[in-house]
Amino acid sequence: MRNFNNWLKSVLIGEILEQVREAGPQQVSVLDLGCGKGGDLLKWRRGGINHLVCADIAGVSVEQCQSRYDDMKRKSHANERIFSAEFITADCSKELLSEKLDDAELMFDICSCQFVYHYSFESEQKADMMLRNACERLKPGGFFIGTTPDAFELVKRLEASDSLSFGNEVFKVSFQSKGVYPLFGCQYHFSLEDVVNVPEFLVYFPLLEHMAKRYNMRLVLKQRFSEFFEEKVKKEQHRSLMMKMMALEVNYQSSVSSCFSNSVFVCVQGTLSRSEWEATSKFLCCQTSY
């Protein structure tokens, strides 16, 4: 399932880079907000960007991200141009990132925030600061892209449950109560295989969209992972990338005949178990534009 999520991010990043370059800029700068250990470094390398700023709250993760970048540069071919990069340890829901940039005038074509933004919805102040960091340094025509849990889907599944939790053998989501869901600070716990079980917060998307307008952002795209997959997998280059990344486990007896077949998700000779698909389907991917 991790490979599937990486495939989805690769497609999202690749298509947004195409849109940016179609608009004119050849020198592309990117902010990776909540970069973690640098899991998207190779995606930016393949995208041929020029400069990357990686920011995360965890100092150890930022150090690992920088180490992966240094290793990538060291192993690159002599004639290959690798983007320049800077690494910032900061709580982007509390601290103003622009004050920590090496270049105080730096502007970004893209801000990418993958599986991170929902942590800031603990309070309005944190959510707004995170959004400000994502948007205020975007160039005109720039994009803020991200992936976040689908609050509507989570609440729907919770309300259908006889308890305060739901899930399967792959994931589990637990709430403290149900029936009333505050706009900020609506906490739950999400456990997924080897992912750390830490508090997360619901993001009411209409509210996020409204908040983004403060920074002159407009919504361009909002899709559930399942919808995004069904649209993008129709393109040959995306199917080829999926097979290359092994984003779906190969099952040569499967066919492209349907999206769901009993307990198995089936497409292009690959499968996700129904349990894994249920886990991925609780996420949204989105794009906003300045």
Secondary structure as UniProt FT lines:
FT   HELIX           2..22
FT   STRAND          29..33
FT   TURN            36..40
FT   HELIX           41..46
FT   TURN            47..48
FT   STRAND          51..56
FT   HELIX           59..75
FT   TURN            78..79
FT   STRAND          84..89
FT   TURN            92..94
FT   HELIX           97..100
FT   TURN            104..105
FT   STRAND          108..114
FT   HELIX           117..122
FT   HELIX           124..135
FT   TURN            136..137
FT   STRAND          138..149
FT   HELIX           151..160
FT   STRAND          165..167
FT   STRAND          171..175
FT   STRAND          187..192
FT   TURN            193..194
FT   STRAND          199..201
FT   HELIX           205..212
FT   HELIX           213..215
FT   STRAND          218..224
FT   HELIX           225..232
FT   TURN            233..234
FT   HELIX           236..245
FT   STRAND          249..250
FT   TURN            252..253
FT   STRAND          260..261
FT   TURN            262..263
FT   STRAND          264..267
FT   TURN            268..269
FT   STRAND          270..273
FT   HELIX           274..280
FT   TURN            281..282
FT   STRAND          283..289
//
